[in-house]
Amino acid sequence: MLSKKLIIAVMFILMLAAGGVQAGGDAAKGAELAVDCADCHGDDGLGDEDTPAIAGTDEATFIKDLQDFKSGERVDEDEMMFDYVEELSDQDMADLAAYFHSLPAK
């Protein structure tokens, strides 16, 4: 009987842990991480004539773009994006995606 309770308890803990990983990004944490992004994309994420707008971007698309820059599958002309994303974790990317998604697009 004790082993059955232990198994149920472990399963419950694992479900809670998995739920945390599957949860989306935290826009507040993303705002903190976005300080570097503002150098090129602006404080409002609207970019300029040389840099694309990222405000209002779909979160899944945003994360995929960052992953592609990190893996080298996508390369920007100046290769600056790799420098910015190489140290980002998957959670960091989700947090940034949540933040920029929350900003109004052009």
Buried (B, 14 or more C-beta within 10 A) or exposed (E): EEEEEEEEEEEEEEEEEEEEEEEEBBBEBBBEBBEEBEEBBBEBBBBEEEBEBBBBBEBEEBBBBBBBBBEEEBEEEEEEBBEBBEEBEEBBBBBBBBBBBBBEEE
